[in-house]
Amino acid sequence: MELRLRHLSRQYGTKRAVDDISAVFVPGVYGLLGANGAGKTTLMRMICGVLEASDGEICLNGRTIRELGERYFAHLGYMPQNFGFYPDFTAREFMLYMAAVKGLGKRRAKARTERLLSMVNLSDAANKKIKSYSGGMKQRLGIAQAELNNPAILILDEPTAGLDPKERVRFRNLISDFAKEKIVILSTHIVSDVSYIADTILMMKDGKFLLNEPMSTITDEIKGSVWEVVVPEKKAAEYGSRFSVVNLRHENNMVRLRIIHEDPPSAGAVMVEPSLEDLFLYYFGEVAQEER
């Protein structure tokens, strides 16, 4: 299974929301990271066929999605950022309705519905109306419907937005369970949601990919340039004006600063291992926006 983007662009008036993107996806989990407005949702909607590209093409196993037509959508599962539910449907009714929309036969629709509701831990609430569900329950139902046709390509747009930390962990575990032998593209601006489960990180800014790297090597760019230093509170502002500070923590009238800089910011600075969050803030934090 290979999904290929070739010079993909989407124009809105004078603005290019997606700007000449090329990439190849094979089975695995891809974390699509970027600040709000980076173009992530536009890109995912084009991959799902909701939006047409202004330029370029999308190919599945060497054939464009235009050539494949309806056959392409049979391979696709999509959970949009703002998923529309029918509030007076029960979860079971909703799943069976979505199964019919996707063309599943009655027997398979029923079997898949019961299996997936169990997998997302909604079997006990399957006959409750969706309007009574919490945000986390609705998100779990959203990923269940995306999995109904057992798609080879699973597209999840901001699936953990608005969830509490416990629900986010549960959702990440669900995605890991569903991800076997699929192409999973997970869009988010919450770095921790992809740092645990992604095989590859795509970092997007202003409609372009800044980075497309395996998770194992994604932070190599800033390796040897991340430091921690403890300074008096009155000195913290001075360091903030001179260096790229990605985190700070107050400790007994002192401040522990995490800084990205090529050289040690002071004699007492200690080099630390870079994280994905460090890299994200390096590209998208306030200092980055001023310097880049």
N, C-alpha and C positions, 0 to 999 in steps of 0.2 A: 504494500500500500504506500503510495507516494502522492502527496499533495504539493503542487508547485505553484508559486506565485511568480509571474514574470512581469516586471516593470509596472506594477499595479499602482494606479493613481485614481483619486476621486477629487473632483473640482466642485467647489460651491462658489459661484461668482468668481471673485479674484483670489479666494483662499483655497489652498490645496490641503484638505484634511488628511489625505494619504498621498505621499509624494514619491513615486517611482520606487516602490518596494519590490524586492525579489527575495525569495526564500524557498527552502525545500523542507517539508515536514514528512517524517517517517514515524512509525509507531513510537510513542513516548509521551511524556508530559512536558508541555511548553508553557512557561510562565511569561505572560506578556505584561510587562511592567511599564508604567508611565504615569505622569501626573494627569489630573483631569484635563481634558482638552487636547491630549497628545495625539488622538486619532485612533485609539484602540477600538472603540465601539464601531466606528465607521469601517475599519478594516475587517472586523469580525462579521459585520452585516454584509459586506461584500463576499466574504468567504461562504456565507450561508445563502447567498443568492437573493437577499432582501434588497440590496442596493446593486445597481450595475456600475461597473468600473467606467471611469471616464477614459482611461487608457489602460493597456496591458490586458493580461488574461490569467485565469485560474485553471489549472489542469489537474485532473485526477488520473493517475496511471497513464500519463501521456496524452490524454484526451481533454479538450476544453470542456468546461461545465456547460457551455452553450451547446456543444455537440451531444453531450450526455443527456441533457434535459432532465426529465423526471427521474431517470436512473441515478443521477447524482444525488438527489435528495433522499433516495432510499439508503444511502450510506451515511447520512447526516443526522446528528442530534444536536439541538440548539436550545440553550437556556439564555434568553435575553436578559439584559439588566433590569428592565421593568416588565416582569412577566404578568400577563393578564389572566386572572382566574375568574371563573364564574362563581361568585360568592355563595349562591344558594345550592350549588352542586356539593355532594359529598366528595371526598377524595377518590373513592372507588368509582363513582359516576364520572368524575372528571377524567380519570385515567382511561376508562373504557371509551369515553367520547374521543379523547386524543388518539387512542389506538385506532378507532374507526377512521379518523381524519388521515392517519398515516397508512391506512390500507391494510391493517392487520385483520386476519380472519377472526371470527368470534372465539373459537377455542384458544387460539394463540393469544388473543387479546386478554382473555380472562386469566390464563396462566401467567403471562408476563405481568399483568396488573398485580396479582397476589404476590408474586415473587418480589417485585420491586417495592411494593408497599412494605413488605417484611424487611427488605434490605435497608430501607431508609427509616425503619422503626416507626411506621405509621399504621401497622395492621390494627392496633387497638383503637385507633381514631379514624379508621377507614370510612365509617358510616356517619361521621360528624361533618357538618357543613364547613366549607373552607373559610367562611367568614368568621368562624370561631377559632381559627388557627392562629398561633403565634407567628412572628416573622420567621423564626427558625424552622417551624413546621412547613410553612409555605415554601421556603427555600429547598427543603428536602423533597417536597412534592414536585418542585420545579425540576430538580435533577432526575427524579424518577420518570417524569414524562419524557425528558430528553433521551432516556435510555430505553424507551418502549420498543423501538425497532432494532435494538442491539446494534447501534451505529458503529461504523469503523472510524468515524470522525466525530468527536464530541467537542462542541464549542460552548464555553461557559463564560459569560460576560458579567464580571463583578458579582460572582455568586455568593460571596460572604459579606457584602455590604450591609451594614446595619445589624449584624449578628453580634451577640456577646461572645467573649473569648471561649467559653465552653462550647457553644454552638459552632464556632469557627473550627475548633479542633475536630469536632464530630464530622463536620462537613469535609474537611481535608482528608480524614480517614475514608469517608465515602468515595471521594474522587480517586483516591489510591486504589480502592477496591474495584472501581469501574474502569480503571485505566489500562488494565492488562490487554496488550496487543491492539490498542487503539491509538489513534492520534488524538491527543487531548490538548486543546489550547485554552488556557485559563487566563483571562484578563483581570487585572486587579491593580489597585494602587496601594494595597496592604502587603508590604514586603514579606512578612512572616507567613502569609498564606501560600507562597510559592517556594520559600527557602527550604521547606521540609520535603516537598513532594516533586518539584520540577527536575527534569533531567537537563533541560536547556532553558536559558533565560534570554528573552528578547526584550531589550530596553528601547522604548519608543519615545521620541520627542519631536514635536512639530511635524508630525506625519512621516518621519523617517525612523529607521532602526539605527540607534546609536551603537548597540551591541547585539550580537547573536552568538552566544558562547555556551558551552557546556557548564552546568552548575559547578562542576569540579574545578574549573579554571576561571570562572567569571570574575573573581576578585584579584586575579594576578596583576592587573593594571595598577592597583594601588598597594600591592604587597610591599612592605618595607617603608610605607609612607603614612601609616596610621599610628598615632601616639596617644598615650594618656599622661596627663600631667595634673598635679594637685597644686592649686594656687590660692592665695587669700582672696576673699570675695571681692575686695576692692580692685584686684588685678584682673578679674575675669573679663570685664568689659574691654580692657586693653587687648587681651588675647583674642577676643571675639572680633575686634576690628582689624587685627593683623593676620589672622589665620582662618582656615575653613573649619569651624567648630561644628561637629556633627552631633554631639551630645554633651550635656553637662548635668552634674548631680551635686547637690549641696551635701557636705559632710562636716558637721561640727565647725561652723564658721569658715570652712574652706570649700573650694569648688573643684570637683574632679572634671576635667575637660577631656573630651575625645576629639582629636585634631587630625586632619589629613594635610600633610605637608611633606615635601620631599626631604627636608632636613629636620632634625629634632627642634621643636619650638623653644626648648630651654634645656639647661644642663640636667635637670631632674626628670626629663621626659622618658617614658618607657615605651618601647616599640611593642605593639600588640597585633594579633592576627586580624586582618580585615574581614568584615562581614558583608553580606549582600546589602544590608541596610546602610552601611557606610558608603558603599558604591552608589546606591540610589540617592542618598543625600548629597554626595559629591556632585552628581549631575543635576539634581533637582532642588537642592536646598537654596536658601536665600543668597549665600555667598556665591554659589555656582551661577545663579541667575545674574548676579552683578558682574561676574568675571567672564562668563562665556558668551 
